[in-house]
Amino acid sequence: MTDLPEEGWLSSDQIARLAAAGARPRPAGAVVEIGSFRGRSAVVLARAAGSVVAIDPHAGSDRGPQEIEADAARGDSDFEVFHANLARFGVADRVRHVRSFSADAHGDVTGPLSLLFVDGAHRFGPAREDLRDWGRRVAPGGVMLVHDSFSSIGVTLALLAECAGSARWRYVGRSRSLAEYERRVDAPTAGERARDVARHLAELPWFARNVAIKVLVVAGRRRWAERLGLDPDARWPY
Ligand SMILES: C[S@@+](CC[C@H](N)C(=O)[O-])C[C@H]1O[C@@H](n2cnc3c(N)ncnc32)[C@H](O)[C@@H]1O
């Protein structure tokens, strides 16, 4: 994909899903991205949806695989490249950047959301807060997309806690680790909730495979990880 920032972790099938969700008719409301990094997903969403609120503190923390601790120089560099990429790819006037942690940014967005893309901190606590506190702002009929689903342990546990079989969300499906949810319009029946739980449980073998791949990568056993399905060109399963 040459007309997008190269850095980032979205694969081409995930870009297609994000773009389709952004372009589809949805209820009125803001399009919000949590976790922008250097702009790859923000450019996709801005082109598809027309305007995006991009929330990222660019503190260098919770940035990528095994990059949890804050690092101001790393964050400032991401901030500069993010804004340069918005200009370079022609969407600077369609993206409003809120340089805050997502939990502190609720006052920067007014009204309901029509689309929420969650790709910020992947640890269980903040990931769960994003799904719960930002998720409840998505209007009925709106969409939520979550990256690193059934791949990151924290994100997956947060999804199981907040979304599986919930009254609020219907699991639509995924492109690799990009999961898509629809905000329910009507209250689900007990049968619909049970089916939604079953659909989440059916993803657990794929989750186990991703965790095993990560363990092997960290242990320096890339060849074995590739035998389990890790893309030889990828550093990590997405
Ligand atoms: C995996 S990257 C996002 C990748 C981006 N969506 C893309 O496609 O290129 C995670 C980003 O989340 C940001 N982040 C970390 N903690 C956050 C938080 N609490 N709220 C919002 N963003 C956060 C990091 O600064 C980092 O840029």
The ligand as an SDF file (V2000), in Angstrom:
LIG
                    3D

 27 29  0  0  0  0  0  0  0  0999 V2000
   -0.2690    0.3920   18.0550 C   0  0  0  0  0  0  0  0  0  0  0  0
    0.0040    2.1090   18.0230 S   0  0  0  0  0  0  0  0  0  0  0  0
   -1.3030    2.7190   17.0020 C   0  0  0  0  0  0  0  0  0  0  0  0
   -1.0990    2.4160   15.5510 C   0  0  0  0  0  0  0  0  0  0  0  0
   -1.9780    3.2120   14.6100 C   0  0  0  0  0  0  0  0  0  0  0  0
   -3.3940    2.9890   14.8690 N   0  0  0  0  0  0  0  0  0  0  0  0
   -1.6370    2.8620   13.1850 C   0  0  0  0  0  0  0  0  0  0  0  0
   -2.4150    2.1970   12.5200 O   0  0  0  0  0  0  0  0  0  0  0  0
   -0.5540    3.2110   12.7290 O   0  0  0  0  0  0  0  0  0  0  0  0
   -0.4840    2.5680   19.6290 C   0  0  0  0  0  0  0  0  0  0  0  0
   -0.5620    4.0750   19.8650 C   0  0  0  0  0  0  0  0  0  0  0  0
   -1.3810    4.2650   21.0180 O   0  0  0  0  0  0  0  0  0  0  0  0
   -0.8900    5.3730   21.7080 C   0  0  0  0  0  0  0  0  0  0  0  0
   -1.3800    5.2740   23.0880 N   0  0  0  0  0  0  0  0  0  0  0  0
   -0.8250    4.6310   24.1300 C   0  0  0  0  0  0  0  0  0  0  0  0
   -1.5670    4.7810   25.2230 N   0  0  0  0  0  0  0  0  0  0  0  0
   -2.6530    5.5170   24.8620 C   0  0  0  0  0  0  0  0  0  0  0  0
   -3.7960    6.0010   25.5340 C   0  0  0  0  0  0  0  0  0  0  0  0
   -3.9910    5.7380   26.8280 N   0  0  0  0  0  0  0  0  0  0  0  0
   -4.6880    6.7360   24.8490 N   0  0  0  0  0  0  0  0  0  0  0  0
   -4.5020    7.0040   23.5190 C   0  0  0  0  0  0  0  0  0  0  0  0
   -3.4370    6.5660   22.8220 N   0  0  0  0  0  0  0  0  0  0  0  0
   -2.5320    5.8270   23.4830 C   0  0  0  0  0  0  0  0  0  0  0  0
    0.6080    5.2990   21.5770 C   0  0  0  0  0  0  0  0  0  0  0  0
    1.1960    6.5720   21.7720 O   0  0  0  0  0  0  0  0  0  0  0  0
    0.7580    4.7480   20.1600 C   0  0  0  0  0  0  0  0  0  0  0  0
    0.9950    5.7830   19.2360 O   0  0  0  0  0  0  0  0  0  0  0  0
  1  2  1  0
  2  3  1  0
  2 10  1  0
  3  4  1  0
  4  5  1  0
  5  6  1  0
  5  7  1  0
  7  8  2  0
  7  9  1  0
 10 11  1  0
 11 12  1  0
 11 26  1  0
 12 13  1  0
 13 14  1  0
 13 24  1  0
 14 15  1  0
 14 23  1  0
 15 16  2  0
 16 17  1  0
 17 18  1  0
 17 23  2  0
 18 19  1  0
 18 20  2  0
 20 21  1  0
 21 22  2  0
 22 23  1  0
 24 25  1  0
 24 26  1  0
 26 27  1  0
M  CHG  2   2   1   9  -1
M  END
$$$$
